[in-house]
Amino acid sequence: MTESSDTRPLRVLVVDDSAYNRQTITSMLESRDGVEVIARATNGKEALKLAFDLEPDVITLDLEMPEMDGFSFLRLLMSRRPIPVLVISGYAQRDNVFRALELGALDFIAKPRRHISPDIRNIEDDLGAKIAMVRRLQAVRLKQRAQALAAQGARPGMSDLDDGDGQTLEGKPARVVVGIGSSTGGPPAIQQLLAGLPAELPAAVLISQHMPARFTKAFAARLDRVVDMRVVEASDGQPVCEGVVYIVPGSSNLEVEARAGGGATIRIVEPQPTRTGAVPLTPSADHMLKSLSAVFGRRLIAVILTGMGSDGTNGTIAARRLGAAVLVEDPRTAVMPGMPHSAMEAGTVDRALPLEQLNQAIIEVVNGRLPG
């Protein structure tokens, strides 16, 4: 599915083994204009048949179900007929969420508990927004991303660079940094990109991925098991070191400040409400890239991946003004083209490349930006 002016209702299949959950999710969806729940399923086996017979536009999925769980369902669905899937999962199942994204799920919604309770209304706005964005989705890329990740295995052993929380992380101060911004479709794209970067990359990588609090640490830990570079959740006061990937904590923003004698230190800051009182999407790529460009200038490579909206565009404007290089995932091949397309419209982009080619471009630009 690609973005269009199609005004027909979005047809949704709701999959959950709890009758209360199915009814509540259905009620929330059908309260929105332009959304129609066409069927409900209690397990993956039933859902698979309904998906093939009815061809819904989007599926909401519980992961823990009898007969066929959500993971088996995703494998079969994505191999035969890719359909956008939104996982609805509790905070306790954080690692399961990333496993589902690797199998081809589009995005996830965090619910307060394993079983939906009356406070489920806390996720209603998030659910509505993510259902609505399906009209802009390039669904075939979900299958391609899942296939690209399928061959990756866990990297044995763990680095002793830090104590597990990143507080004592030390290493060679980074002279060059790569700042990456992403949103919908981002976690699998980030994993695929990082898998193509060497452990000895002479740069630090800092990533602002829109994600709730309490999920970014699990995301960093999962990446650390499958890519060659060291991956940690960023924390306040860490030095920015070569060969390390820093994931900005969910619901926070990242800044850097120059250190005496060279290098930079990470600062984790709370997001500031807008003039209307709304809290912007976090972590913010704009916020991070503006700070990185002020400290690193032309030694920054700004990268914008898949995502809806325009976060990162103002950051690339600031970065380009100070001599940084700007790379984006080609909007024509991104799961969600909004963020890279917005940066291109702003005229800040040096190169737009398919995700499969971005890693080599990053390596080339990093080596070209190293101080002599």
Phi, psi and chi 1 to 4 in degrees:
 res  aa     phi    psi   chi1   chi2   chi3   chi4
   1 MET       -  134.9 -176.6 -178.8  -59.0      -
   2 THR  -121.6  165.7   56.1      -      -      -
   3 GLU   -61.6  135.9 -172.8  169.6    4.4      -
   4 SER  -155.2  179.0   73.7      -      -      -
   5 SER   -93.3   13.5   59.2      -      -      -
   6 ASP   -56.1  124.5 -171.6    1.6      -      -
   7 THR  -108.5    7.2   57.2      -      -      -
   8 ARG   -67.4  157.0   67.4  179.7  177.8   83.1
   9 PRO   -61.4  144.8  -21.0   31.7      -      -
  10 LEU   -74.2  125.5  -82.7  172.1      -      -
  11 ARG   -96.6  121.4  -58.4  162.1   67.1 -109.5
  12 VAL  -116.9  137.6 -174.7      -      -      -
  13 LEU  -106.7  124.0  168.5   61.8      -      -
  14 VAL  -101.8  125.0  173.6      -      -      -
  15 VAL  -122.9  116.2 -174.5      -      -      -
  16 ASP  -164.5  141.5 -160.3  -61.1      -      -
  17 ASP   -81.3   -8.9   62.7  -24.6      -      -
  18 SER   -96.1  124.7  162.8      -      -      -
  19 ALA   -61.8  -38.7      -      -      -      -
  20 TYR   -63.5  -44.0 -179.1   82.8      -      -
  21 ASN   -61.5  -46.3  -68.8    5.9      -      -
  22 ARG   -59.4  -44.8  -68.6 -166.5  -57.4  -86.3
  23 GLN   -66.9  -41.3  179.9   55.5   45.2      -
  24 THR   -67.8  -44.4  -54.6      -      -      -
  25 ILE   -63.9  -42.0  -66.7  169.8      -      -
  26 THR   -59.3  -44.8  -62.5      -      -      -
  27 SER   -60.8  -43.9  174.3      -      -      -
  28 MET   -63.9  -42.3  -73.4 -169.6  -67.3      -
  29 LEU   -67.8  -44.8  -70.4  171.2      -      -
  30 GLU   -74.9   -8.4  -67.4 -168.9  -28.5      -
  31 SER   -78.4   -6.9   69.4      -      -      -
  32 ARG  -102.3  139.3  -64.7 -170.0  170.3 -102.9
  33 ASP   -63.5  140.9  -68.2  -23.0      -      -
  34 GLY    79.0   14.7      -      -      -      -
  35 VAL  -126.6  133.2  178.2      -      -      -
  36 GLU  -132.4  122.4  175.2 -172.1    3.0      -
  37 VAL   -84.0  115.1  174.9      -      -      -
  38 ILE   -94.5  -17.5   58.8  169.9      -      -
  39 ALA  -168.4  161.8      -      -      -      -
  40 ARG  -133.2  143.8  -65.4 -178.7  -80.5 -171.2
  41 ALA  -131.5  150.8      -      -      -      -
  42 THR   -99.3  -12.7   61.0      -      -      -
  43 ASN  -157.2  173.0   58.4   59.3      -      -
  44 GLY   -65.7  -35.7      -      -      -      -
  45 LYS   -63.2  -47.0 -176.0  176.9  179.9 -179.5
  46 GLU   -65.4  -39.8 -179.0 -176.8   -7.4      -
  47 ALA   -64.9  -37.5      -      -      -      -
  48 LEU   -63.1  -43.9 -154.1   59.5      -      -
  49 LYS   -63.3  -44.1 -176.1  178.3 -173.3  -54.3
  50 LEU   -64.0  -38.7  -71.8  168.8      -      -
  51 ALA   -63.6  -42.9      -      -      -      -
  52 PHE   -71.2  -37.7  -67.7  160.6      -      -
  53 ASP   -75.5  -41.0  -70.6  -13.6      -      -
  54 LEU  -100.2  -20.3  -58.6  177.4      -      -
  55 GLU    49.6   63.2  -61.0 -172.9    6.0      -
  56 PRO   -65.9  163.2   26.7  -35.5      -      -
  57 ASP   -79.2  -28.7  -62.5  -46.3      -      -
  58 VAL  -157.0  151.2   60.1      -      -      -
  59 ILE  -126.0  134.2  -61.7  168.5      -      -
  60 THR   -98.4  136.1   67.8      -      -      -
  61 LEU  -134.2  127.9  179.5   68.1      -      -
  62 ASP   -85.0  148.2 -176.8   27.3      -      -
  63 LEU   -93.9  -32.1  -66.5  173.9      -      -
  64 GLU  -100.7  103.4  -62.2 -178.6   13.7      -
  65 MET  -143.2  156.3  -60.8  177.1  -66.1      -
  66 PRO   -75.9  166.6   27.7  -34.5      -      -
  67 GLU    67.9  -62.7  -69.2 -163.9   58.8      -
  68 MET  -139.9  117.7 -179.3 -172.1  -71.0      -
  69 ASP   -79.0  177.4   64.1   17.7      -      -
  70 GLY   -65.2  -29.1      -      -      -      -
  71 PHE   -70.7  -46.1  -55.1  113.0      -      -
  72 SER   -62.0  -40.6  -61.1      -      -      -
  73 PHE   -58.4  -46.7  169.6   79.1      -      -
  74 LEU   -62.9  -43.7  -82.2  167.5      -      -
  75 ARG   -57.6  -47.8  -74.1 -169.0 -167.9   94.2
  76 LEU   -70.0  -41.7  -68.9  168.4      -      -
  77 LEU   -61.8  -49.0 -178.2   75.2      -      -
  78 MET   -69.6  -27.8  -70.1  -60.7  160.5      -
  79 SER   -77.9  -25.0   66.1      -      -      -
  80 ARG  -109.1  -42.7  -60.6  180.0 -172.0  178.8
  81 ARG  -154.1   87.3 -175.0  173.7  -63.8  162.4
  82 PRO   -59.1  124.5  -21.3   32.9      -      -
  83 ILE  -132.4  138.2  -66.4  172.1      -      -
  84 PRO   -57.7  132.3  -23.1   33.2      -      -
  85 VAL  -125.4  128.2  173.7      -      -      -
  86 LEU  -105.3  118.3  -68.0  174.9      -      -
  87 VAL   -83.6  132.4  169.8      -      -      -
  88 ILE  -112.4  109.8  -60.1 -179.5      -      -
  89 SER  -137.4  149.1  178.7      -      -      -
  90 GLY   -76.5  161.2      -      -      -      -
  91 TYR   -59.6  -29.5  -73.8  105.5      -      -
  92 ALA   -68.7  -18.3      -      -      -      -
  93 GLN  -104.2   39.7  -73.9   78.8   41.8      -
  94 ARG   -58.8  -46.9  -72.8 -172.7  -72.7  -90.8
  95 ASP   -66.0  -33.7 -157.7   54.0      -      -
  96 ASN   -61.3  -35.3  -75.7  -11.5      -      -
  97 VAL   -59.2  -46.5  162.9      -      -      -
  98 PHE   -70.4  -33.1  -61.3  112.6      -      -
  99 ARG   -61.4  -42.1 -177.6 -179.4  168.4 -164.7
 100 ALA   -65.7  -39.7      -      -      -      -
 101 LEU   -63.4  -38.2  -66.2  175.9      -      -
 102 GLU   -65.2  -28.6  -70.0  168.7   11.8      -
 103 LEU   -83.3   -4.0  -68.9  171.3      -      -
 104 GLY   120.6   -1.1      -      -      -      -
 105 ALA   -61.7  144.8      -      -      -      -
 106 LEU   -72.7  -47.3  167.8   63.4      -      -
 107 ASP  -163.6  178.5 -153.3  -19.9      -      -
 108 PHE  -137.2  159.0   70.7   93.0      -      -
 109 ILE  -126.2  126.8  -63.1  163.0      -      -
 110 ALA   -89.8  122.1      -      -      -      -
 111 LYS  -102.1  153.9   61.7 -172.6  178.1 -173.2
 112 PRO   -62.2  -33.2  -22.2   32.7      -      -
 113 ARG  -135.4  166.4  -64.1  178.2  175.6   83.4
 114 ARG   -57.4  -47.6  164.1   67.5 -176.7   91.1
 115 HIS  -101.7  136.6  -65.2  -71.3      -      -
 116 ILE   -66.0  135.7  -69.5 -178.1      -      -
 117 SER  -126.7  179.3   60.0      -      -      -
 118 PRO   -54.6  -23.1  -31.6   39.1      -      -
 119 ASP   -80.2   10.1   60.5    4.0      -      -
 120 ILE   -57.3  -25.0 -174.2   60.6      -      -
 121 ARG   -59.9  -16.0  -66.6  -68.5  168.3 -179.8
 122 ASN   -63.4  -22.5  -66.1  -23.5      -      -
 123 ILE   -99.4    0.5   74.1  165.3      -      -
 124 GLU   -60.4  -45.6 -174.4  168.8    4.7      -
 125 ASP   -64.7  -41.9  -71.1  -15.9      -      -
 126 ASP   -62.0  -44.1 -163.7   17.7      -      -
 127 LEU   -60.8  -46.9  176.1   61.6      -      -
 128 GLY   -61.3  -41.9      -      -      -      -
 129 ALA   -66.4  -39.8      -      -      -      -
 130 LYS   -77.1  -30.0  -69.4 -177.4  176.9  179.7
 131 ILE   -65.7  -42.7  -73.2  -72.4      -      -
 132 ALA   -63.4  -33.0      -      -      -      -
 133 MET   -73.0  -10.6   73.2 -174.7  177.5      -
 134 VAL   -59.5  -28.5  169.4      -      -      -
 135 ARG   -62.1  -22.4  -69.6 -163.7 -171.9  -82.2
 136 ARG   -99.2    6.1  -62.7  171.6  174.0   83.0
 137 LEU   -83.5  143.1  174.6   68.1      -      -
 138 GLN  -104.6   88.4  -62.3  179.2  137.8      -
 139 ALA   -65.2  -30.2      -      -      -      -
 140 VAL   -60.7  -27.1   66.8      -      -      -
 141 ARG   -68.0  -25.8  -65.0  -65.2  -65.3  169.7
 142 LEU   -61.6  -44.5  -64.4  172.3      -      -
 143 LYS   -64.5  -43.8  178.0 -179.9  179.1  179.3
 144 GLN   -63.6  -39.9  -66.5  169.7  -10.7      -
 145 ARG   -64.1  -42.7  -65.8  -82.7  169.0   88.1
 146 ALA   -62.0  -41.3      -      -      -      -
 147 GLN   -65.4  -39.6  -68.6  172.8  -24.8      -
 148 ALA   -66.1  -31.5      -      -      -      -
 149 LEU   -86.7  -17.0  -65.5  173.7      -      -
 150 ALA   -60.3  -32.3      -      -      -      -
 151 ALA   -83.7   -8.4      -      -      -      -
 152 GLN   -77.0  138.1  -70.0 -174.5   14.0      -
 153 GLY  -119.2  167.6      -      -      -      -
 154 ALA   -67.8  142.2      -      -      -      -
 155 ARG   -86.0  119.5  175.3  171.6   56.2   83.6
 156 PRO   -67.7  147.4   25.8  -33.6      -      -
 157 GLY    80.1  162.0      -      -      -      -
 158 MET  -131.4  145.5  -63.8  -73.5  -75.3      -
 159 SER   -68.6  150.7  168.2      -      -      -
 160 ASP  -101.1   24.6   58.6    1.9      -      -
 161 LEU   -63.4  -28.1  -84.8  173.5      -      -
 162 ASP  -144.1 -178.6   76.9  -31.3      -      -
 163 ASP   -95.2   12.3   61.4    4.0      -      -
 164 GLY   104.9  -26.9      -      -      -      -
 165 ASP  -108.4   -2.8  -69.6  -37.3      -      -
 166 GLY    83.9    1.0      -      -      -      -
 167 GLN   -70.6  -29.0  -61.3  -62.5  -27.7      -
 168 THR  -107.4   16.2   60.8      -      -      -
 169 LEU   -58.3  127.1 -171.9   66.4      -      -
 170 GLU  -139.2  160.4  -72.3  -68.8   -9.0      -
 171 GLY   169.2 -169.0      -      -      -      -
 172 LYS   -71.4  125.1 -174.8  176.2 -179.3 -179.4
 173 PRO   -57.2  134.3  -24.3   34.6      -      -
 174 ALA   -72.2  129.2      -      -      -      -
 175 ARG   -93.0  -21.1  -63.4  175.6  -64.9  166.8
 176 VAL  -130.5  142.8  175.8      -      -      -
 177 VAL  -129.9  149.8  -62.3      -      -      -
 178 VAL  -112.8  120.3 -179.6      -      -      -
 179 GLY  -107.8  121.0      -      -      -      -
 180 ILE  -116.3  132.5  -61.0  175.0      -      -
 181 GLY  -119.0  137.6      -      -      -      -
 182 SER  -158.0  164.2   58.4      -      -      -
 183 SER  -142.5 -120.5 -174.5      -      -      -
 184 THR   -57.4  128.1  -54.9      -      -      -
 185 GLY    84.0    0.7      -      -      -      -
 186 GLY   -70.6  -46.4      -      -      -      -
 187 PRO   -53.9  -48.7  -31.7   38.8      -      -
 188 PRO   -65.7  -35.2  -20.6   33.2      -      -
 189 ALA   -64.6  -42.1      -      -      -      -
 190 ILE   -61.4  -45.4  -70.9  166.3      -      -
 191 GLN   -60.6  -45.5 -179.7  174.2  -31.1      -
 192 GLN   -62.9  -40.8 -172.1  176.3  -18.2      -
 193 LEU   -65.6  -48.6  177.3   62.3      -      -
 194 LEU   -65.1  -30.1  -65.7 -179.1      -      -
 195 ALA   -62.5  -21.2      -      -      -      -
 196 GLY   -95.9    5.9      -      -      -      -
 197 LEU  -104.4  138.6  -61.9  179.1      -      -
 198 PRO   -77.4  152.9   29.4  -35.5      -      -
 199 ALA   -58.4  -31.2      -      -      -      -
 200 GLU   -93.1   20.0   64.9  -84.1   10.3      -
 201 LEU   -52.5  125.2 -175.1   76.0      -      -
 202 PRO   -80.4   53.3   29.8  -34.6      -      -
 203 ALA  -160.9  160.9      -      -      -      -
 204 ALA   -98.6  152.9      -      -      -      -
 205 VAL  -121.5  126.2  179.0      -      -      -
 206 LEU  -119.9  130.1  -60.6   95.5      -      -
 207 ILE  -124.7  123.8  -60.8  174.9      -      -
 208 SER  -105.3  102.3  -75.2      -      -      -
 209 GLN  -111.7  122.5  161.2   68.3   42.8      -
 210 HIS   -57.5  118.6  -63.9  164.6      -      -
 211 MET  -163.9  145.6 -167.9  173.4  -72.5      -
 212 PRO   -67.5  159.6  -14.2   26.9      -      -
 213 ALA   -59.0  152.1      -      -      -      -
 214 ARG    79.7   -5.8  -66.2 -171.0  -80.6  176.2
 215 PHE  -103.0  -26.2  -80.2   86.4      -      -
 216 THR   -68.1  -31.9   42.0      -      -      -
 217 LYS   -66.4  -41.7 -172.6  170.3 -174.5  178.2
 218 ALA   -65.8  -37.5      -      -      -      -
 219 PHE   -62.2  -46.1 -178.5   42.7      -      -
 220 ALA   -61.7  -43.7      -      -      -      -
 221 ALA   -62.7  -40.2      -      -      -      -
 222 ARG   -65.7  -45.5 -171.2  168.5 -172.9   86.0
 223 LEU   -60.8  -38.9  -71.1  172.8      -      -
 224 ASP   -61.6  -24.5 -166.4   53.4      -      -
 225 ARG   -83.9  -16.4  -65.9 -164.8  -65.0  -90.3
 226 VAL  -122.2   -5.6  -62.4      -      -      -
 227 VAL  -120.8  163.8  -54.8      -      -      -
 228 ASP   -78.2  -32.6  -70.2  -26.6      -      -
 229 MET   -72.4  156.4  -64.4 -175.7   74.1      -
 230 ARG   -75.4  132.7 -178.2   72.5  170.2  101.6
 231 VAL  -124.4  128.3 -175.1      -      -      -
 232 VAL  -136.4  156.5  -61.0      -      -      -
 233 GLU   -76.7  129.4 -176.9 -175.6   57.3      -
 234 ALA   -64.8  146.1      -      -      -      -
 235 SER  -138.1  156.1   61.9      -      -      -
 236 ASP   -61.7  131.7 -165.0   69.4      -      -
 237 GLY    93.7   -6.7      -      -      -      -
 238 GLN   -66.7  142.3  -77.6  177.2  -37.9      -
 239 PRO   -75.8  151.1   27.8  -33.2      -      -
 240 VAL   -89.9  111.1  179.9      -      -      -
 241 CYS  -113.5  148.5  -59.0      -      -      -
 242 GLU   -61.1  145.6  -77.7 -170.8    4.3      -
 243 GLY    76.5    9.5      -      -      -      -
 244 VAL  -119.9  139.6 -179.5      -      -      -
 245 VAL  -105.7  129.1  179.1      -      -      -
 246 TYR  -113.2  120.8  -57.4   84.7      -      -
 247 ILE   -95.3  122.2  -54.0  -65.2      -      -
 248 VAL   -66.5  131.7 -176.3      -      -      -
 249 PRO   -58.5  141.3  -22.9   33.0      -      -
 250 GLY   -57.9  145.4      -      -      -      -
 251 SER    64.8   18.2  -58.6      -      -      -
 252 SER  -133.1  173.4  -59.8      -      -      -
 253 ASN  -124.5  160.9  -76.1  -35.5      -      -
 254 LEU  -119.2  137.2  179.9  143.5      -      -
 255 GLU  -128.3  164.5  -61.3  174.2   -5.2      -
 256 VAL  -128.9  151.3  -68.4      -      -      -
 257 GLU  -130.2  144.0   60.1 -177.9   30.5      -
 258 ALA   -66.0  141.2      -      -      -      -
 259 ARG   -97.9  147.7  -56.8  176.1   75.5 -179.1
 260 ALA   -62.3  131.4      -      -      -      -
 261 GLY    87.4    1.1      -      -      -      -
 262 GLY   112.4  161.6      -      -      -      -
 263 GLY    85.4 -173.7      -      -      -      -
 264 ALA  -148.2  157.8      -      -      -      -
 265 THR  -119.9  142.7  -60.8      -      -      -
 266 ILE   -83.6  138.6  -71.6  172.4      -      -
 267 ARG  -124.1  128.3  -64.9  -60.9  176.0 -156.3
 268 ILE  -100.7  123.9  -56.6  -60.0      -      -
 269 VAL  -126.8  153.6  -61.8      -      -      -
 270 GLU   -77.6  141.8  -67.0  -61.0  -47.1      -
 271 PRO   -67.0  144.0   25.0  -33.5      -      -
 272 GLN   -96.4  133.3  -62.9  -60.0  -49.9      -
 273 PRO   -59.5  152.3  -20.5   32.0      -      -
 274 THR   -75.7  179.0   63.9      -      -      -
 275 ARG   -62.0  -26.8  -68.5  178.5 -179.6  176.7
 276 THR   -84.6   -3.5   62.9      -      -      -
 277 GLY    93.2   -5.4      -      -      -      -
 278 ALA   -77.3  149.0      -      -      -      -
 279 VAL   -92.6  123.2  177.0      -      -      -
 280 PRO   -68.2  165.6   24.4  -32.5      -      -
 281 LEU   -59.3  138.2  -73.9  172.0      -      -
 282 THR  -134.3  156.9   54.1      -      -      -
 283 PRO   -62.7  145.5  -21.1   33.8      -      -
 284 SER   -91.4  122.8  165.0      -      -      -
 285 ALA   -67.1  -38.8      -      -      -      -
 286 ASP   -56.6  -50.0  -79.6  -28.0      -      -
 287 HIS   -59.1  -47.5 -164.4  108.9      -      -
 288 MET   -64.8  -47.4  179.6 -174.9   74.3      -
 289 LEU   -65.9  -36.1  -68.4  175.3      -      -
 290 LYS   -61.6  -42.6  -71.4  175.7 -177.4  177.7
 291 SER   -69.5  -43.4  180.0      -      -      -
 292 LEU   -62.0  -40.8  -70.6  174.9      -      -
 293 SER   -66.6  -34.8   60.8      -      -      -
 294 ALA   -66.1  -31.8      -      -      -      -
 295 VAL   -91.6  -40.6  171.9      -      -      -
 296 PHE  -102.8  -18.9  -72.6   91.6      -      -
 297 GLY    55.7 -125.1      -      -      -      -
 298 ARG   -72.1   -6.1   68.7  173.8  -54.5  -83.4
 299 ARG   -89.9   14.5  -66.6  179.1  -69.2  124.5
 300 LEU  -106.1  137.9  164.8   66.1      -      -
 301 ILE  -114.5  112.2  -62.5   94.8      -      -
 302 ALA   -92.2  132.5      -      -      -      -
 303 VAL  -130.1  129.0 -179.3      -      -      -
 304 ILE  -115.8  123.9  -55.5  -62.3      -      -
 305 LEU  -105.7 -169.0  -57.9  179.8      -      -
 306 THR   -52.0  145.7  171.9      -      -      -
 307 GLY   162.8  152.0      -      -      -      -
 308 MET   -89.2  145.7 -175.7  174.6  171.9      -
 309 GLY    97.5 -157.5      -      -      -      -
 310 SER  -128.7   10.3   60.7      -      -      -
 311 ASP   -57.2  136.1 -174.0   29.2      -      -
 312 GLY   103.3  -24.9      -      -      -      -
 313 THR   -64.0  -49.7  -63.2      -      -      -
 314 ASN   -64.1  -32.3  -72.1  -25.8      -      -
 315 GLY   -66.3  -38.8      -      -      -      -
 316 THR   -71.0  -30.5   63.3      -      -      -
 317 ILE   -62.5  -47.1  -68.0  171.4      -      -
 318 ALA   -63.8  -40.7      -      -      -      -
 319 ALA   -64.8  -45.9      -      -      -      -
 320 ARG   -63.9  -38.0 -172.7   65.9  177.7  -88.7
 321 ARG   -60.4  -29.9 -172.6 -179.3  -62.2  124.5
 322 LEU  -101.1   14.0  -66.9  170.6      -      -
 323 GLY    94.4    6.3      -      -      -      -
 324 ALA   -73.0  158.5      -      -      -      -
 325 ALA   -88.7  144.8      -      -      -      -
 326 VAL  -126.2  121.6  179.0      -      -      -
 327 LEU  -119.9  144.1  -53.1  176.1      -      -
 328 VAL  -134.5  154.6  -59.1      -      -      -
 329 GLU   -69.4  132.8 -178.5  176.7    2.9      -
 330 ASP   -55.9  120.0 -169.6  -30.6      -      -
 331 PRO   -56.4  -26.7  -22.8   32.7      -      -
 332 ARG   -70.9  -18.5  -65.5  171.9  -62.7 -178.8
 333 THR  -117.4   -0.2   60.4      -      -      -
 334 ALA   -77.9  149.2      -      -      -      -
 335 VAL   -58.8  -44.9  167.2      -      -      -
 336 MET  -129.5  111.5 -166.9   66.0   68.1      -
 337 PRO   -82.5   -5.8   29.5  -34.4      -      -
 338 GLY   -56.5  -52.9      -      -      -      -
 339 MET   -64.1  -50.7  -75.5  171.9   54.8      -
 340 PRO   -65.7  -34.7   18.4  -30.0      -      -
 341 HIS   -64.3  -39.6 -176.2  -98.0      -      -
 342 SER   -62.5  -43.1  176.1      -      -      -
 343 ALA   -63.7  -38.4      -      -      -      -
 344 MET   -66.2  -39.9  -68.2 -178.6   69.5      -
 345 GLU   -63.7  -28.6  -76.9 -165.1  -38.4      -
 346 ALA   -77.3   -8.4      -      -      -      -
 347 GLY    75.7   24.9      -      -      -      -
 348 THR  -100.9   -5.3   64.7      -      -      -
 349 VAL   -92.2  130.3  176.3      -      -      -
 350 ASP   -80.9  -44.0  -66.5  -62.6      -      -
 351 ARG  -146.2  138.3  -61.7  175.1   71.1 -174.6
 352 ALA  -115.6  119.9      -      -      -      -
 353 LEU  -133.5  151.7  -62.9  166.5      -      -
 354 PRO   -58.4  150.3  -21.2   31.8      -      -
 355 LEU   -51.5  -37.6 -178.2   68.7      -      -
 356 GLU   -63.8  -18.1  -63.0   78.4    7.1      -
 357 GLN  -107.0   -7.8  -61.8  175.0   23.9      -
 358 LEU   -68.0  -35.9  -87.9  175.7      -      -
 359 ASN   -60.6  -44.1   57.5  -24.5      -      -
 360 GLN   -67.3  -36.5 -171.6   56.9   43.2      -
 361 ALA   -63.9  -40.3      -      -      -      -
 362 ILE   -61.9  -45.3  -71.5  170.7      -      -
 363 ILE   -59.4  -44.7  -67.2  168.9      -      -
 364 GLU   -63.3  -44.4  -67.7  172.0    0.3      -
 365 VAL   -70.0  -39.8  178.5      -      -      -
 366 VAL   -56.7  -49.1  164.5      -      -      -
 367 ASN   -64.1  -32.2  -70.7  -31.8      -      -
 368 GLY   -76.4  -18.2      -      -      -      -
 369 ARG  -100.9   -1.5  -63.4  -67.4  170.1  117.8
 370 LEU   -63.6  134.0  -73.0  172.1      -      -
 371 PRO   -61.9  143.9  -21.1   32.7      -      -
 372 GLY   -74.8      -      -      -      -      -
